Amino acid sequence: MSDIYCRFCAEPWEHDTLHEFNDYPRRAKLFAQYGCNALMDEGERREPCNSPCIDERVAEASAFLQDDSPHPEEWCGVYDILEMMEELA
Protein backbone atom coordinates (compact mmCIF):
# COMPACT_ATOMS: atom_id res chain seq x y z
CA MET A 1 0.00 0.00 0.00
CA SER A 2 1.05 3.59 -0.46
CA ASP A 3 2.55 5.98 2.00
CA ILE A 4 0.71 8.13 4.47
CA TYR A 5 2.45 11.26 5.74
CA CYS A 6 2.84 12.95 9.09
CA ARG A 7 0.77 16.13 9.19
CA PHE A 8 3.53 17.89 11.14
CA CYS A 9 6.83 16.89 9.55
CA ALA A 10 5.71 15.22 6.27
CA GLU A 11 7.64 12.02 7.04
CA PRO A 12 6.29 9.15 4.90
CA TRP A 13 5.05 5.98 6.59
CA GLU A 14 3.75 2.78 5.09
CA HIS A 15 0.00 2.60 5.59
CA ASP A 16 0.44 -0.96 6.90
CA THR A 17 2.43 0.38 9.87
CA LEU A 18 -0.91 1.26 11.46
CA HIS A 19 -1.73 -2.47 11.58
CA GLU A 20 1.42 -3.31 13.52
CA PHE A 21 -0.13 -2.06 16.77
CA ASN A 22 -3.16 -4.39 16.62
CA ASP A 23 -5.51 -1.46 17.24
CA TYR A 24 -5.90 -0.12 13.70
CA PRO A 25 -8.91 2.21 14.21
CA ARG A 26 -7.41 3.73 17.36
CA ARG A 27 -3.94 3.99 15.83
CA ALA A 28 -5.36 5.77 12.79
CA LYS A 29 -7.00 8.38 15.04
CA LEU A 30 -3.78 8.81 16.99
CA PHE A 31 -1.73 9.21 13.79
CA ALA A 32 -4.11 11.91 12.57
CA GLN A 33 -3.78 13.64 15.94
CA TYR A 34 -0.07 13.17 16.79
CA GLY A 35 1.60 12.27 13.49
CA CYS A 36 4.83 10.29 13.80
CA ASN A 37 4.62 10.20 17.57
CA ALA A 38 1.64 7.85 17.36
CA LEU A 39 4.04 5.28 15.89
CA MET A 40 7.08 5.86 18.13
CA ASP A 41 7.99 4.20 21.46
CA GLU A 42 5.34 1.50 21.12
CA GLY A 43 2.82 4.22 20.32
CA GLU A 44 2.86 5.67 23.81
CA ARG A 45 3.80 9.27 22.95
CA ARG A 46 0.90 11.65 23.45
CA GLU A 47 2.19 14.90 22.04
CA PRO A 48 2.30 16.03 18.41
CA CYS A 49 5.36 15.27 16.32
CA ASN A 50 7.93 18.04 16.65
CA SER A 51 10.46 16.87 14.08
CA PRO A 52 11.54 19.50 11.54
CA CYS A 53 9.17 19.59 8.58
CA ILE A 54 10.73 18.23 5.41
CA ASP A 55 8.01 19.51 3.05
CA GLU A 56 5.37 22.03 4.16
CA ARG A 57 3.15 21.31 1.15
CA VAL A 58 3.07 17.57 1.85
CA ALA A 59 2.35 18.21 5.53
CA GLU A 60 -0.50 20.58 4.62
CA ALA A 61 -2.02 18.16 2.09
CA SER A 62 -1.70 15.30 4.57
CA ALA A 63 -3.47 17.31 7.28
CA PHE A 64 -6.26 18.09 4.81
CA LEU A 65 -6.73 14.41 3.94
CA GLN A 66 -6.63 13.31 7.57
CA ASP A 67 -9.16 15.96 8.58
CA ASP A 68 -11.39 15.09 5.62
CA SER A 69 -11.59 11.33 6.22
CA PRO A 70 -11.21 8.99 9.20
CA HIS A 71 -10.13 6.21 6.79
CA PRO A 72 -6.32 5.96 6.46
CA GLU A 73 -6.55 4.21 3.10
CA GLU A 74 -7.89 7.55 1.80
CA TRP A 75 -4.86 9.46 3.15
CA CYS A 76 -2.56 8.09 0.46
CA GLY A 77 -3.55 10.72 -2.14
CA VAL A 78 -1.22 13.47 -0.94
CA TYR A 79 0.38 13.99 -4.33
CA ASP A 80 -3.03 14.00 -6.04
CA ILE A 81 -4.07 16.85 -3.72
CA LEU A 82 -0.84 18.73 -4.44
CA GLU A 83 -1.38 18.34 -8.19
CA MET A 84 -4.93 19.69 -7.90
CA MET A 85 -3.68 22.64 -5.83
CA GLU A 86 -1.11 23.47 -8.52
CA GLU A 87 -3.76 23.32 -11.24
CA LEU A 88 -5.99 25.72 -9.30
CA ALA A 89 -3.15 28.20 -8.68
N, C-alpha and C positions, 0 to 999 in steps of 0.2 A: 504494500500500500504506500501511498505517497506520504510526503512529509507534512507535519503540522508545525507551526512556528510559535515561539514564545511571543506574547503580545508586548513584552517589555524589552527584550534584547534581540529578538528576531532569530534566535538560535533554532535551527531545524531539528525536529525529532521525528522518528518513525512513528506513525499512527499506532502501530502495534505495541509500542512501549506502554501505552495506557492499559493494555491487557496484562502486563507483567505484575500488576499489583493485586490482581484478583478482585478488584472492586471497580470495574470499568466505568459505570455511571458516575460514581462518586469521584473517581480519579479525573474524569473528563471535566466535571465541575470545578475541581481544584486546579486543574491546568488552566482553565479559562480565568480563574481568579488569581492564581499565583504564578503562572508561567512555569519556567524551569524548576522553580523551587518545589512544585508539586511532585516532581520526579526525582528529587535529590534526597539523600539521607533516608532511604526507605520511605520517602514521601511524607516525612514528619515535619518539614518546614512549613510554617504558617505565616510567612510574610512574602510579599511580592518579590520576584526576581529583581536583583539590583546589579546584574552584570552589565557592562557597557553595551549599548545597542550597536549592533553591527550593520543594521540597515533600517532606518526610520520608516521608510515606505513599506517594507515587509511587516514590520511591527504594527503599523497602523492598519494595514489590510488584514492582518491576522486578528487584531482586536475587533475589527468590524465583523469578520466572519464568526468569531466566537460569541460576540454579542447578538448576532443575528440568528444563530442556531445552536441548540443544545447538543447537536449531533456531531461528534468529532469527525466523522467521515465526510462531513460537508465543510470542514475547515481546511481541506487540502487544496482549495482553489485560490490560494493567495496570488499566484501569478496571473490568473484570469482576472481577478479584481484589479490588479495593477495595470493590466493591459486596457481594461475598460476605462480606468481613470485617465490613462494617457490619451485615449481616443476622445474623451470628453473635454480634455484641456485645450 
